[in-house]
């Protein structure tokens, strides 16, 4: 396998044995792997697996882990939207490994193989040479290069626009807010999902320009909705790079005044896992947002790595639980525990809560029973362009009456 492919391959190793972690780290780094994450706690590994900005290509996991065993981890991976290849390792009987491998395949997971301890380097590296895995990694990199030039043109040609997903009060079922989500209408490929072009925009230092395009258009659309009588709030996502943009609070304030929107109707969403970069500057900017009257939401809660510290330092007034811990939580005790503890924490801190990823009645009943204030997800509506949103609001309101 070309060294460059291994360099671009994102590998997560999970094992509670420190010696095994060191051994695997040595083998993989010697082979050329640079994007390697090691964890001795399976529940911590869930945060990496659910990351949308830095998706994992390969999970190498021990079967016998405290808190969350390999079979439970397999079940979790099977529910994720992103494809993850799996290598199972264990000191258990070979038949148990084979059974676990069969379970993973039944869940449509790409199983590269299973290894008994002690791990031998040639066997492990041979599994990483799977043609399908190599093709996936290489095509991702080639596609990113092609898209990079097109993304620059897309920003100039107004191909990127906000779609809106409604947010509903869990008690009254009234629509209380919308979230602006960037979408790229590619002239040939159609809609390109944000998990493809947002990280690319960050790599190319285009994210500030993209973010300004989104919030400027979203403010114009919010003003239109308010004029039509829909007094909803608007949530807008800001990346870590935007939080190094020192005059961004003033830029946002100026745009709000231009559209005659009160700051209390706008919520700045910040992804928790990105806040560790230059925290002092981020804290400066986020605090000034609050001083100007805007709301501040910690997005994708539960997928970051310094949760309590972020909540202590930064004046958030909204906590948004990531969809990976919401949808299907009634059937997954780990997701349930994370969801319940997140909502309980927010309640103690007197912070408003939003659950994203509510797709069915079971999800809704659970988050409502756990005291979540606002619901967002496919159960009510998918993200949609402004024209469709106006029609949806009218239809939804008429059904509610």
N, C-alpha and C positions, 0 to 999 in steps of 0.2 A: 504494500500500500504506500502511496506517496506520502512523504513526511508532512506536506502541507495539509493533506486531508486529516491526518491525526491532530495537527495543530488546531484545526478548525472544529474538531469534534468535541462537543461538550459532554463530559462524563461525570456522573455522580456516583460515588462509592459509599455504601452504607454498611457498616459492620461495627459491632460493639467491642471487637477485639483490636486493641491498639496495635498489636504486632501485625495483624492482617492488613490494617489500614496502611501501615508503613511499607509493608511488602508490596502492596498493590500500587501505592504511590511511586515507589522506586521503579517498578516494572513499567508503568505507564509513562512516567516522565522520561525514562531512558529511551522509550520508543518514539518520543516526540510529542506526547500529549501536553498541551499547555493550559487548556481550559478544563481543569480538574477540580472538583469539589469533593471533600471527604467529610463524612459525618458519622459519629458513633451513636446518634440518637435518631431513630426512624421517624419520630414525629417532627423533628427538625427538618428532615429530608423532604417532608411533604411541602414545605414552604418553597423549596427549590423546584420541586416537580410542578408546582402550580404557577411558577413564574411565566408570564407572557412575554416579558421583554428579553429574557435570556433562557429560552426553552432548553431542556435537557435532551440530548440525543440518545445517550445510553445510560441506563441505571444498572450498576453492579451491586447486588444486594445479598446479604446474608439472610438465610431463611429463619434462623432462630434468634430473634431480637426481643429484648424486653420492651414493654409498653405496646409495641406494635409489631406483630410477627410478619414474616414474608408473605404469607397467604393474604393477610389483610392489606398489605401494601400492593399486592397484585390487584386486588379488588379496586383499590383506589386508582391505580394507574388506568385500569380499564374504563373508568368513568371520565378520565381527562379528555378534553377535545384535541390536544396535541399528541402526535405519535411519538412514543418512546420505546426504544429497543431495550430488551432486558437480558441480563446475564445473572443467573442464580448461583450462589455459592453456599456451601454448607459442610459441616463436619458430620451431619446426620447420615443415616443409611441412604444408599444410592436410590432405592425405590421411592423414598420420600421426595428426593429431588426430582425424580422423573414424574411423580404425581403432581408436584407443584408446577412443573413445566407444562404438563397437560392442562392444568387449570388455567394458566396464563394464556395458552393458545386458544382455549375455549372462549376466553374473553377478548379474542381478536388482538392480542398483544404480540408484537414481533419478538419472539424469543430467539436470541442468538445462540443459546445453549446453557448448560449448567456444569459447574465444576465442584469437585470435592476438594476439601482442604487436605494437604497444603496445595496452594495454587502454583501451577507451573506456567512460567511466562509464555512459552510457545503456544500452549493451548488457549490461553486468554487472548493473545494477539491475533491468533487465527480467527477467533470469533469476531474480532473487530474488523476483519477484512471481508465481512459479508457484503456481497455485491450490491444488495439493495440499500444497506446502510451507507456505503461509500457513495453510491449514486445520490442518495438524499442529501448528504453533506455537501458534495461537490455541486449539485444543482442549486442548492441554496446560495452558495457563494457566487456562482456564475450569474444566477438570477439577480442577486443583490447588485452586482456590477452593472448589469444592463439597466436595472431599475433606477440606479443612482442618477444617470443622465436624464432619464425620463421624469424623475421626481422634480428636478430643478425646473424643467419645462412645465410640469404640471402646476407648480406654484405660480408661474407667470401666466399660465393659461386658465387659471381659476377652475381647475379640475378637482380641487380638494374643497370640500364643503362640509358643513355640520349636518348630521342627522340627529334626530332627537328621540330619546326614549322616555316615556312618561314615568312619573313616580307617584304612587298612590298612598294615601293615608290608610294605615292598617285598620283603624276603627271605623271611619266613615266611608272608605273606598273612594273618596273624592280625589281628583287629580290635584296634587299640591305643588308639583315641580316637574322639570324636564332636565335631562342631562344631554349636553351637546357632545357628540361623538364624531370625530373626523372620519370622513369617507373619501376615497379617491375614485372618481369616475374615470377610469382609464378608457380612452377612445376605442381600444381594440380588445382589452382583456376584461372590460366591465368593471364592476366594483372590486377593488383590491382591499383586503381586510387591513385594519390598522396595525395588527401585530406584525405585518410585513413592512409597512412603510414608516411607522413611527420610530422604531429603532434605527432604521436607515436614515431618517431625517436627523436623528440625534448624532449619528456617526458623521454625517456630512455638515454638521453645524447649521442645519436649516430649521431646527425645531422652533426657534424663536419666531422666525418668519411664518412658519406654519401655524403656530399657536395664535399669533396676532390675527391672521386671516380668519381663523375659526372664531375667536371671541368677538371680533368686530362684526362678523356676519350674525353671530348668535345674539349679540346685543340688539342689532337691528330687528331680528326676528322676535326677540322678547318684547321689545317696544310695540311691535305690531300686535302681539298676543294681548298685551295689557290694554291696548286701544280697543280691542275686540271684547274686552271684559274678562279675559282669562288671567287672573292675578296669581300666576305661578312663579316659582323661583327657577333660576337657571344655574345648573352646575357645569363648570368648565374645568377641564383637566390641564394642569401645568406640570411640565417635566422638570427634572432636577436642573437642567441647563437654563430653564426660564428663571429659576430661583437664584441664578448668578447674575441676572439682568437687573441691576440695581434700581433703575428707574421704572421697573414694570408696574409697581403700585400706582405711580403717577400716570402712566400710560392708560392703565385700566380705568382709573378715576376720570380721566379726561374723556375717554370713550363713553363712560356711563353718563356723564353730563351732556355729551353731544346727543345722546339718544333719550335724555330725560328719564333715566332709570334710577330709582333709589338703590343705594348700595346693598340694602338688606335683602334685595331680591336676587343677589348673585352670590354663589358659593364657589370658592376656589378649591378644587380637588387636587390633592398631592399624593402620589403613590408612596406608600410607607417605605418600601424597600429602597427608594432612591434618596432618602433624606440624609443618609450618612455623608454624602459628598458636601464638603465645605459647610458644615452645619451652622457655623457662626453667621455666614452671609444669608443662608436660607432662613434662619431665625429672624434676622433683621427684616427681610422682605415680608415674611409671613406675618410677623407682628404688625408691620405697617399696613398690611391688608386689613387686619382686624381693626386697627385704629381708624381706618377710613370707612368702617361700617360693613365690610363684606364678611360673609361666612367663610369658615375654613374647615374642610373635610379631609380626614385621613382616609385615603382610598385603598382598596385591596387589603383591608386590615386582616392581619394574621399571616400574610405572606412575607413580611419583612423580618429583620433580625435584631431589632433593638426597640421593640414595641413600647415597653414601659417607659424607656428613656425618652422616646419621642413624645409621648403623651405628657410627660412631666415637664419637658422643656418648651413645647410649642402650644400656643393657645387655640387648639382645635375646639370647635363647638359642634362637630358632627363626626361620627364614626361610621364608616361604610364597610360592612363585612363582605369579603370576597366571595364570589359565586361558588368557588370550589368547596367552600364550607357550608353552603346553603342548600343547593340543589341535591336532593337525595340524602340529606342529613338524618332523616328518620330511619334510614337503613344502614347508616355508617356511624358507629359509636364514636369514632375519632372526630369526624366532622361535627357531630352533635356536640361533643365536649368543647371543641374550639368555638363553635357558634354560641353555645350557652355562656361560656366564660367571657367571651367578647361582649355580649349584650349586658351581662351582669356588671362588668367593669364600667361600661359606658353609663349604666344607670347610677352607679356609685359616684361617678364623676359628673353627673347631671349633663351628659352629652346626648344630643339627638342621635338616633341610630337609623341606618338605612341597610336593608338586606337586598343585595343584587343577586340575580340568578334564580329568582322564584319562578318556577316553570309549571307547577301543578298545585292542586289543592292541598296535598300533603305538605309541600314546602310552605305554602301560605299559612296553613293552620299552625305549623310548628313555630315559625318566626313570630306570629301574632301571639301565641301562647307564651313565648319567651319574652314578650314585651317590646318587640321592635316597633318603631314608630312609622317608618316609611318602607314601602315595598316597591321593588323594581324588578322586572323580568318578563319573560315571554308569556307568562300566564295572562298578562294584561296587554302587552304590545312589544313588538320588536322595534329597534331604532328605525326611524323613517324620516324622509325629507320634510321640509317645512309645509309644503302644500298638502301632503298626506296627513301631517299632524293636525292641521286645522280641521280637516274632515273627520279625523278620528276623534278629536275632542268633542265635536258636535254630536257624533253618533254615540259616544260613550256617555255623554251627559244626558242624552235623550233616553237611553236605556236605564239610567239610574233614577230617572224621575218616575 
